[in-house]
Amino acid sequence: MAPHIGKGAGYSVFSFLAGAGLIFIGALMALVATVRYAHFAWRYHQTGDTEPGYGLGSAIFFTAGVFLAGALISGYLMLVAP
């Protein structure tokens, strides 16, 4: 770390967008989970049914998105690492 003393952290549009993308995906995951839970709770109170009634599509989508963003960030960091 000594060679970097006095130098500001570098700014990269890619790292900014990747970080912002991960934050957005996390926020979107929380929103979708809330809506799915509310739907499940409403249906449970109406019918007593505990079957979720929906597939794993959104979970797979978000997992793939987080993986892709993580892979891109990892690749970027490997390319720019000293």
C-alpha positions as a printed NumPy array, in Angstrom:
array([[  0.   ,   0.   ,   0.   ],
       [  2.971,   2.32 ,   0.466],
       [  3.329,   3.168,  -3.25 ],
       [ -0.244,   4.447,  -3.277],
       [  0.136,   6.873,  -0.361],
       [ -1.045,  10.308,  -1.354],
       [ -2.826,   9.096,  -4.477],
       [ -6.585,   9.182,  -4.687],
       [ -8.528,   6.097,  -5.538],
       [ -9.019,   5.767,  -9.271],
       [-12.471,   6.298, -10.728],
       [-13.811,   3.897, -13.292],
       [-17.125,   4.169, -15.076],
       [-17.242,   0.378, -15.301],
       [-16.745,  -0.176, -11.581],
       [-19.299,   2.535, -10.791],
       [-21.9  ,   1.002, -13.105],
       [-21.175,  -2.526, -11.887],
       [-21.525,  -1.455,  -8.255],
       [-24.671,   0.531,  -8.968],
       [-26.035,  -2.46 , -10.877],
       [-25.444,  -4.784,  -7.939],
       [-27.179,  -2.327,  -5.603],
       [-30.105,  -2.045,  -8.028],
       [-30.396,  -5.832,  -8.364],
       [-30.351,  -6.158,  -4.558],
       [-33.077,  -3.536,  -4.17 ],
       [-35.146,  -5.158,  -6.915],
       [-34.721,  -8.567,  -5.254],
       [-36.05 ,  -7.114,  -1.987],
       [-39.04 ,  -5.581,  -3.775],
       [-39.91 ,  -8.798,  -5.626],
       [-39.521, -10.85 ,  -2.426],
       [-41.859,  -8.465,  -0.6  ],
       [-44.509,  -8.652,  -3.32 ],
       [-44.26 , -12.448,  -3.496],
       [-44.534, -12.756,   0.282],
       [-47.518, -10.391,   0.411],
       [-49.251, -12.441,  -2.296],
       [-48.505, -15.681,  -0.456],
       [-49.722, -14.276,   2.891],
       [-52.916, -12.898,   1.322],
       [-53.686, -16.216,  -0.345],
       [-52.924, -18.15 ,   2.843],
       [-55.33 , -15.984,   4.847],
       [-58.02 , -16.271,   2.161],
       [-57.81 , -19.993,   1.38 ],
       [-55.452, -21.609,   3.887],
       [-53.382, -22.79 ,   0.921],
       [-49.653, -23.004,   1.65 ],
       [-48.556, -23.891,  -1.886],
       [-46.681, -20.909,  -3.329],
       [-48.166, -21.309,  -6.82 ],
       [-45.268, -19.767,  -8.702],
       [-42.038, -21.027, -10.139],
       [-38.421, -20.238,  -9.524],
       [-38.085, -17.923, -12.524],
       [-37.376, -14.723, -10.638],
       [-34.932, -16.454,  -8.26 ],
       [-33.003, -17.871, -11.22 ],
       [-33.066, -14.491, -12.977],
       [-31.667, -12.631,  -9.964],
       [-29.072, -15.309,  -9.252],
       [-27.877, -15.148, -12.86 ],
       [-27.764, -11.339, -12.691],
       [-25.699, -11.293,  -9.519],
       [-23.38 , -13.972, -10.943],
       [-22.89 , -12.043, -14.181],
       [-22.186,  -8.772, -12.379],
       [-19.785, -10.51 ,  -9.997],
       [-17.994, -12.234, -12.861],
       [-17.639,  -8.96 , -14.76 ],
       [-16.297,  -7.159, -11.708],
       [-13.86 , -10.009, -10.975],
       [-12.625, -10.019, -14.566],
       [-12.227,  -6.261, -14.546],
       [-10.286,  -6.323, -11.296],
       [ -7.972,  -9.038, -12.652],
       [ -7.255,  -6.908, -15.704],
       [ -6.518,  -3.68 , -13.858],
       [ -4.763,  -5.149, -10.795],
       [ -1.139,  -4.088, -10.519]])
